[in-house]
Amino acid sequence: MLGRVVPLLLVVGGFVFGLFAPATFTGAPFFAAAPLVAAPFASSRVTAGVGGLAAAGESLLQVIRGRLPTEPFLIELTTVLTVAALAVLINLLIRRGDRRLASVQNVAAVAQSAVLPVPAERIGGLDVAAQYEAAEADAFIGGDLYAVQDTPYGVRMVLGDVRGKGLGAVEAVSVVIGAFREAAEQEPTVEGVAQRLERALAREGLRRRALDAFEGFTTAVLAEIPRGAAELRLVNRGHTEPLLLERDGRLRVLTPGEHALPLGMGELGAWPDRAEIIDFPPGATLLLYTDGLSEARDARGRFYDPVARLSGRVFPHPRALLTTLTDEVRRYTGGATTDDMALLAVRRPEDPDPGTTDPAGATEASVTTGATATTGATVTTSTSGTTGTTGPPGATVEADTPGAADPGGASEPITPRESSDNN
């Protein structure tokens, strides 16, 4: 629309100006500008048509003013026709560039679907949603990564952020995702998966033989949700702390008990990964995200705080949660984000899994009650109304009763217990 209306207004304006202006003035600049304005927006045919209309307007104006076929008229007409021809050439070059850009975008979209495919909405009985927002305009993939996979050991997932940007970061993403896909199916523990990713990045770094040619490290969170257990296992390798949104609106920050170096930095120190076990009751949602969310800034330079924003809120599905986050960040930053943002949300449905019923027929679900236990004991509640504790003998557990006061929406950092499977 803009490529047609504005050029027509210029042609009409040039004709009116030349018709009523003194004889020493001319409307040729208006006629010459019309095809140039049409070139970036309209098709080649429309641009050429605007140029022909401008030349016809110039000729008609000179006939009315009685200057045909004087030398000034021929000079002005030649100028309009020359500029029109240049406008058509510019239009052809722009259209050619647009086709190349569309081809590159198609390739990028295919690359994204291959490296970061959109996970299914239901994996291993869990509700899943993922979102990727690139900071660069028209970019489809950058240095953030995520993957979710149903394995013989349960649903496993990874979300991470590669150091740097550009093609080097994309190459590192492909290495991490490829290694995760294979290790998730083969390694019996999530700690083993983390070690496989570590070795994969080390091999790639040696193969490149140049540090600048390969992004050196990746912060990542690996999670495993075993089948038939209302819990999840986390390994945090230097990444932003995940969030656990419970069905009553409470939000908990999953702070690691022991901080570890990012993937790819094993040469600076070696120690075994230790998975931490967190209660994951029905209706709860695990949110993994990169620093593109927590480091988004508004016009005053203030950071977006997902903990404060999400506390006390309930979302019916992970997709609703991620849609809300992306919309809020876009409004908060005014659309001017400086870093890629990857989001991954996994929710355990409210309905109990049929495979978790006990011999008496009572369905059990591990629930987060806000209990304090110095030994890391957990509390389980069954539908038959009995309450029991698990943990070493002598553990002290203080459980909140249904009528206990609990500040709704308050976020509580969690230091999860370590997996007993670790060496």
Secondary structure, 3 states (H helix, E strand, C coil): CHHHHHHHHHHHHHHHHHHHCCCCCCCHHHHHHHHHHHCCCCCHHHHHHHHHHHHHHHHHHHHHHCCCCCHHHHHHHHHHHHHHHHHHHHHHHHHHHHHHHHHHHHHHHHHHHHHCCCCCCEECCEEEEEEEECCCCCCCCCCEEEEEEEECCEEEEEEEEECCCHHHHHHHHHHHHHHHHHHHHHCCCHHHHHHHHHHHHHHHHHHHCCHHHCCCCEEEEEEEECCCCCEEEEEEECCCCCEEECCCCCEEEECCCCCCCCECCHHHCCCCCCCEEEECCCCCEEEEECHHHHCCECCCCCECCHHHHHCCCCCCCHHHHHHHHHHHHHHHHCCCCCCCEEEEEEECCCCCCHHHECCCCCEEEECCCCCEECCCCEEEEECCCCEEEECCCCCCEECCCCCCCCCCCCEEEECCEECCCCC
